Amino acid sequence: MASLKDPGAILLVSCYELGHQPLAVASPAAVLRRAGYSPAALDLARQTLDAAAVRRARLVAISVPMHTALRLGVMAAERLRVLNPGAHLAFYGLYATLNAESLLGAGAASVIGGECEEPLLRLAEALERGHQGPTPGVRTAANPAGPWIARVGFEVPARDLLPPLDGYVRLLAGDERRVTGQVEASRGCLHLCRHCPIPCSRTSRGRSRTARGTSPSAIPIS
């Protein structure tokens, strides 16, 4: 069997990130690279579905950071399963945890929430070893793991795996349209607003009061 460290054996898929180049793909891709993996990336908001890339993958992980991305991701997953029924299909991101039971019931093998980079790496390592037991931060039908909220070591986002920034949303400053790229300054929240999905996505009972702040000097800039 091919190694998960082979180029393209891990495929990270984004369907929607508000017109931005998907940081939710670029960030975990960089962490996977640091560990010796060579992931491929696909942004279905800007690119057509690459059937060859899908068939090459052993692990396909779909990013669902918001509700629209979730709806599109579920539809994309149906096509991905047809192209590569043997791949391990995972969903990760804010709305993965909130909809874990539905996603697992619809054919997902794994669901990851919270700080997704580390458990996604651990999932790749477990699949590489052929490990069948529980993996911390990775929820399956047999392992009801909660979201991962420990700090992760960020890397400079692997933006080179995605279409260039000038193909995404721009900042209109007077008459000038400036190329932009998004970064994260914090994750989580100390508040428990009932209209917000973040408290529920970071614990199974919506009682999280964690926030991950980052000083400007510590934000990886590509």
C-alpha positions, 0 to 999 in steps of 0.5 A, spaced: 500 500 500 502 506 498 505 511 503 501 517 506 507 521 505 507 520 498 505 526 494 498 527 494 496 521 498 493 526 503 488 531 499 485 537 503 478 540 500 475 547 501 468 549 498 467 556 501 471 561 505 467 567 504 471 569 497 478 568 501 484 563 499 482 558 504 486 558 510 483 552 513 486 548 508 493 552 508 494 552 515 493 544 516 497 543 510 503 546 513 503 542 519 502 536 515 508 538 511 512 539 517 511 532 519 514 530 512 507 529 509 506 532 502 499 534 502 495 536 495 489 541 496 483 543 492 479 549 493 472 548 489 470 555 490 476 557 485 478 550 481 474 544 478 474 538 481 480 534 479 478 527 479 485 524 478 487 528 485 481 525 488 483 518 486 490 518 488 488 520 495 488 515 501 485 521 506 481 526 504 479 531 509 474 536 507 474 543 511 467 546 514 469 552 517 461 555 516 454 553 515 455 554 507 461 550 507 458 544 510 452 544 505 457 544 499 462 540 503 456 534 504 455 535 496 462 534 494 463 528 499 458 524 495 462 526 488 468 524 492 466 517 494 464 515 487 471 517 485 475 514 491 470 509 495 476 507 498 479 513 501 478 515 508 473 521 508 474 526 514 470 533 515 474 538 520 472 545 522 467 549 526 461 545 523 464 538 523 463 538 531 456 541 531 454 536 525 458 530 527 452 525 528 449 527 521 456 527 518 458 520 521 451 517 519 452 520 512 459 516 510 464 520 514 469 516 517 472 521 522 470 528 524 475 533 527 473 540 531 477 545 535 484 546 533 484 541 527 491 541 525 494 537 531 488 531 530 488 531 523 496 530 523 495 524 528 489 521 524 494 521 518 499 518 522 494 513 525 492 511 518 499 510 516 501 505 522 494 502 520 492 503 527 484 502 528 483 504 535 481 511 538 485 517 536 485 523 540 481 529 537 478 525 532 471 523 533 469 516 529 462 512 530 466 508 535 470 513 538 466 519 541 472 524 542 471 531 543 474 537 540 481 538 540 483 545 544 490 544 546 495 549 543 498 547 536 504 549 533 503 554 527 507 554 521 507 559 515 500 557 511 502 553 505 499 558 500 503 555 494 498 549 494 492 553 492 490 558 487 494 565 487 491 570 492 490 575 486 484 570 484 480 571 491 477 577 494 480 584 494 480 590 498 477 596 495 481 602 498 479 608 494 480 607 487 485 601 488 483 594 489 488 591 493 490 583 493 489 581 500 490 574 504 487 572 511 490 570 518 488 568 524 489 573 531 485 568 535 481 562 536 475 560 541 472 565 545 470 567 552 463 568 551 457 564 551 452 567 546 447 563 544 446 565 537 454 563 536 456 556 534 463 557 537 461 555 544 458 548 542 463 547 537 469 547 542 466 542 547 460 537 547 456 541 551 457 548 549 461 550 556 467 552 553 470 558 556 477 558 552 480 563 547 487 562 543 490 569 543 496 570 538 500 576 539 501 580 532 509 578 532 507 570 533 502 570 527 506 566 521 506 571 515 507 568 508 
